[in-house]
């Protein structure tokens, strides 16, 4: 299993939230959209999610831009240091 940490949260005008989770090296990401209402109801958003064995998951993307890799790496490492994976954030 590979752990991905929450590195970005974007709100849109349609009531959707785009959550981006990344590996601590900033190389791979998973993005999902949820209804904004889910942030305040139910399970909410956790600091981390798990992927399949060794990150082998078709939902993971490679980060191409170096600036994005650096930003995702920094934020993923900060989240990992400050939170347990199942912390609600």
Buried (B, 14 or more C-beta within 10 A) or exposed (E): EBBBBBBBEEEEEEEEBEBBBBBBEBBBBBBEEBEEEEBEEEEEBBBBBEBEEEBEBEEBEEBEEEEBBEBBBBBBBEBBEEBEBEBEB
